[in-house]
Amino acid sequence: HRRQSNVSRAFGLAPDALRQLVGQRVVLVDDVMTTGATLGEAARLIKGAGAASVEAWVFARTPSPRNSP
């Protein structure tokens, strides 16, 4: 939860982007997803601006701390 609070409200959208996002399908691309907090916050912002959907595509994901030895 610490990571989520660190990125909460960390992003913003340019005024021109607000008009362009309405009804659009958006893909966020990340090289490595750790907790997912950054992608989640970015998706929340984009959906809040009116995007129809947001998908996250990642190349790799770190193991969950719960599943580590």
Phi and psi in degrees as GROMACS dihedral restraints (atoms count N, CA, C in turn):
[ dihedral_restraints ]
;  ai    aj    ak    al  type     phi  dphi    fc
    3     4     5     6     1   -62.4    20    10
    4     5     6     7     1   -43.5    20    10
    6     7     8     9     1   -62.7    20    10
    7     8     9    10     1   -40.4    20    10
    9    10    11    12     1   -60.7    20    10
   10    11    12    13     1   -41.9    20    10
   12    13    14    15     1   -71.0    20    10
   13    14    15    16     1   -28.4    20    10
   15    16    17    18     1   -67.7    20    10
   16    17    18    19     1   -35.3    20    10
   18    19    20    21     1   -99.3    20    10
   19    20    21    22     1    -3.6    20    10
   21    22    23    24     1   -58.5    20    10
   22    23    24    25     1   124.2    20    10
   24    25    26    27     1    63.0    20    10
   25    26    27    28     1    24.6    20    10
   27    28    29    30     1   -81.5    20    10
   28    29    30    31     1   -16.2    20    10
   30    31    32    33     1  -112.9    20    10
   31    32    33    34     1   158.7    20    10
   33    34    35    36     1  -144.5    20    10
   34    35    36    37     1   166.8    20    10
   36    37    38    39     1  -120.0    20    10
   37    38    39    40     1   139.9    20    10
   39    40    41    42     1   -66.8    20    10
   40    41    42    43     1   146.3    20    10
   42    43    44    45     1   -52.7    20    10
   43    44    45    46     1   -38.3    20    10
   45    46    47    48     1   -64.8    20    10
   46    47    48    49     1   -33.0    20    10
   48    49    50    51     1   -66.8    20    10
   49    50    51    52     1   -32.5    20    10
   51    52    53    54     1   -57.2    20    10
   52    53    54    55     1   -46.0    20    10
   54    55    56    57     1   -67.5    20    10
   55    56    57    58     1   -35.9    20    10
   57    58    59    60     1   -76.4    20    10
   58    59    60    61     1   -20.0    20    10
   60    61    62    63     1   -85.2    20    10
   61    62    63    64     1   -22.2    20    10
   63    64    65    66     1   -57.7    20    10
   64    65    66    67     1   121.5    20    10
   66    67    68    69     1    77.8    20    10
   67    68    69    70     1     1.2    20    10
   69    70    71    72     1   -86.7    20    10
   70    71    72    73     1   155.1    20    10
   72    73    74    75     1   -95.8    20    10
   73    74    75    76     1   126.1    20    10
   75    76    77    78     1  -119.1    20    10
   76    77    78    79     1   140.3    20    10
   78    79    80    81     1  -117.1    20    10
   79    80    81    82     1   126.7    20    10
   81    82    83    84     1   -99.2    20    10
   82    83    84    85     1   132.2    20    10
   84    85    86    87     1  -115.6    20    10
   85    86    87    88     1   130.5    20    10
   87    88    89    90     1  -133.7    20    10
   88    89    90    91     1   143.1    20    10
   90    91    92    93     1   -73.9    20    10
   91    92    93    94     1   -48.7    20    10
   93    94    95    96     1  -135.7    20    10
   94    95    96    97     1   124.7    20    10
   96    97    98    99     1   -95.9    20    10
   97    98    99   100     1   126.4    20    10
   99   100   101   102     1   -98.7    20    10
  100   101   102   103     1   -78.9    20    10
  102   103   104   105     1   -96.6    20    10
  103   104   105   106     1   -20.3    20    10
  105   106   107   108     1    88.4    20    10
  106   107   108   109     1    -2.4    20    10
  108   109   110   111     1   -64.4    20    10
  109   110   111   112     1   -42.0    20    10
  111   112   113   114     1   -65.7    20    10
  112   113   114   115     1   -46.4    20    10
  114   115   116   117     1   -62.5    20    10
  115   116   117   118     1   -39.9    20    10
  117   118   119   120     1   -63.3    20    10
  118   119   120   121     1   -42.5    20    10
  120   121   122   123     1   -68.4    20    10
  121   122   123   124     1   -41.8    20    10
  123   124   125   126     1   -63.2    20    10
  124   125   126   127     1   -41.9    20    10
  126   127   128   129     1   -64.5    20    10
  127   128   129   130     1   -40.2    20    10
  129   130   131   132     1   -60.0    20    10
  130   131   132   133     1   -43.8    20    10
  132   133   134   135     1   -64.4    20    10
  133   134   135   136     1   -45.7    20    10
  135   136   137   138     1   -66.6    20    10
  136   137   138   139     1   -43.0    20    10
  138   139   140   141     1   -63.4    20    10
  139   140   141   142     1   -39.1    20    10
  141   142   143   144     1   -64.1    20    10
  142   143   144   145     1   -24.5    20    10
  144   145   146   147     1   -83.6    20    10
  145   146   147   148     1    -2.7    20    10
  147   148   149   150     1   108.9    20    10
  148   149   150   151     1     6.0    20    10
  150   151   152   153     1   -62.5    20    10
  151   152   153   154     1   143.8    20    10
  153   154   155   156     1   -70.2    20    10
  154   155   156   157     1   -38.0    20    10
  156   157   158   159     1  -156.7    20    10
  157   158   159   160     1   157.5    20    10
  159   160   161   162     1  -135.6    20    10
  160   161   162   163     1   128.0    20    10
  162   163   164   165     1  -115.6    20    10
  163   164   165   166     1   150.0    20    10
  165   166   167   168     1  -115.5    20    10
  166   167   168   169     1   123.7    20    10
  168   169   170   171     1  -111.3    20    10
  169   170   171   172     1   127.3    20    10
  171   172   173   174     1  -128.0    20    10
  172   173   174   175     1   147.8    20    10
  174   175   176   177     1   -78.3    20    10
  175   176   177   178     1   -42.1    20    10
  177   178   179   180     1  -146.9    20    10
  178   179   180   181     1   159.7    20    10
  180   181   182   183     1  -133.3    20    10
  181   182   183   184     1   136.4    20    10
  183   184   185   186     1   -73.7    20    10
  184   185   186   187     1   152.8    20    10
  186   187   188   189     1   -65.0    20    10
  187   188   189   190     1   147.5    20    10
  189   190   191   192     1   -66.1    20    10
  190   191   192   193     1   138.7    20    10
  192   193   194   195     1   -57.8    20    10
  193   194   195   196     1   -28.8    20    10
  195   196   197   198     1   -69.1    20    10
  196   197   198   199     1   -24.7    20    10
  198   199   200   201     1  -100.1    20    10
  199   200   201   202     1     3.4    20    10
  201   202   203   204     1   -84.0    20    10
  202   203   204   205     1   150.1    20    10
